[in-house]
Amino acid sequence: MAFNVTWSDQFAGGGGACEGLERVPGTAVVQAGNHAAHCVATYRANHPGTQVHLADLSQVVPSAWPRTHALWSSPECTFHTVAQGQKRLQGEFVDGLFSTSGEDETAIRSRATMHCVPRFAEYHQYLAIVVENVVEARWWGPRHNRGAAFDAWIAQLRVWGYHHRLVFANSAHAAAYGPASHSSRDRMYVVLWHESVGRTPDFDKWLRPAVECQRHGRVQALQAFKLTDSCSPNRPWGKHGAQYTWRCPHRTCAAVALEPYALRPVAEILDAANPGPLIGERFLDARRARTWQKIQGGHRAYGGAPFIAELRGGGSTHRPTSRPLSTLTAGGNHHLWVHGDAADVRDRHARLLTIEERKVAMAFPGSYELVATAEKRKDRDQQLVSMIGMAVTPNIARDLGAMVSEFITGQELDPLRLAA
């Protein structure tokens, strides 16, 4: 079969980007690479038509990969983000160039994966590139000059003929070419397109979700960034809610924040046949005091309706199952489902989400096979939790892939903006 658009997939994880991209008609992912054996095994199990290499991509010569129309790249994000309440260093050796300070060196090696993008772009001259990362990657650089390294990275790509736009999107809102995910996931997508094509991707068509305005009915929303130290309408950056909201495009009611139609309740993917133990039998001992406090808080807040207690640190507490799940991370399973009709919270049921539920919440199909390679059961489970937590949600890759396909081929695709 001849494909209209072919992709390469760098730092490919378990195949989330491929799963989404290949939902676009006429699209194929030809080549992929990743450094983790269990991710490569998962990718191969679900996408046998893609050549998947187990390799450190920073050591791969670009000419070893076949030419494709487009590149998807998801460089290492661990040392760009804030995790466990600790700000990550920005990649400088605090004791000088030859310092052996471990975390700083690891941070530099982590961020160095970003340089694989211009290396491959220089050789292959892709028509389009999508780079996925955490929103904090925008501020890659030394402490005294935040964002300078990111700006220099963009400048490298400009040299090779690329224009770009920074897209800040949440997977729970991405429903232009199919349904959204059941979980919230804020990410930055650097979309680059080559000047030789002679046109620009239609960002508005594919990235503005449908909302319901009381005055104007169903409209495509505008992304309205707040005025803060880190962002403004002229300097877009950040996450939904904290740094931007969706608004009606008409000025008469543009001050009202609106929610996309696309939102899907996490209740849809929870297995009622697996209720979990009674809360009074499992969560009342002193070692689980914080968990018990969050269970009680959710029970009071939602009047006995089912909810998810969020067990990680920071400001996470609880949210109803009528909402999308909060962000799934690679660090562990932090989502406790509390449900049942009993008036006394101790007589209700609670359990952590299963790996299968986490997978489906990230917009993977239920049939998607997850492969672990560790010997011990505990380590295998952690591999799967980590792989899901670091994955690209297929639905956002699908929507961006549709936009890129339309851009490259010049053939219009019809959006399928679905209500939740």
HELIX and SHEET records of a PDB file:
HELIX    1   1 GLY A   16  LEU A   21  1                                   6    
HELIX    2   2 ALA A   37  ASN A   46  1                                  10    
HELIX    3   3 LEU A   57  GLN A   59  5                                   3    
HELIX    4   4 PRO A   62  ALA A   64  5                                   3    
HELIX    5   5 GLY A  102  ALA A  112  1                                  11    
HELIX    6   6 THR A  113  HIS A  115  5                                   3    
HELIX    7   7 CYS A  116  HIS A  124  1                                   9    
HELIX    8   8 VAL A  135  TRP A  139  5                                   5    
HELIX    9   9 ALA A  148  VAL A  159  1                                  12    
HELIX   10  10 SER A  171  HIS A  173  5                                   3    
HELIX   11  11 GLU A  195  VAL A  197  5                                   3    
HELIX   12  12 PHE A  203  LEU A  207  1                                   5    
HELIX   13  13 ARG A  251  CYS A  253  5                                   3    
HELIX   14  14 VAL A  266  ILE A  269  5                                   4    
HELIX   15  15 ILE A  279  ARG A  282  1                                   4    
HELIX   16  16 ALA A  286  ARG A  288  5                                   3    
HELIX   17  17 ALA A  289  ALA A  301  1                                  13    
HELIX   18  18 VAL A  345  ASP A  347  5                                   3    
HELIX   19  19 ILE A  355  ALA A  361  1                                   7    
HELIX   20  20 ARG A  377  GLY A  389  1                                  13    
HELIX   21  21 PRO A  394  THR A  409  1                                  16    
SHEET    1   A 7 GLN A  51  LEU A  54  0                                        
SHEET    2   A 7 THR A  27  ASN A  34  1                                        
SHEET    3   A 7 VAL A   5  GLN A  10  1                                        
SHEET    4   A 7 ALA A  70  SER A  73  1                                        
SHEET    5   A 7 ALA A 128  ASN A 133  1                                        
SHEET    6   A 7 ASP A 186  HIS A 194 -1                                        
SHEET    7   A 7 TYR A 162  ASN A 170 -1                                        
SHEET    1   B 2 VAL A  82  ALA A  83  0                                        
SHEET    2   B 2 GLN A  86  LYS A  87 -1                                        
SHEET    1   C 2 ALA A 210  CYS A 213  0                                        
SHEET    2   C 2 GLY A 217  GLN A 220 -1                                        
SHEET    1   D 3 LEU A 222  PHE A 225  0                                        
SHEET    2   D 3 TYR A 244  ARG A 247 -1                                        
SHEET    3   D 3 ALA A 257  LEU A 258 -1                                        
SHEET    1   E 4 HIS A 318  PRO A 320  0                                        
SHEET    2   E 4 PHE A 307  GLU A 310 -1                                        
SHEET    3   E 4 HIS A 335  HIS A 339 -1                                        
SHEET    4   E 4 HIS A 349  LEU A 352 -1                                        
END                                                                             
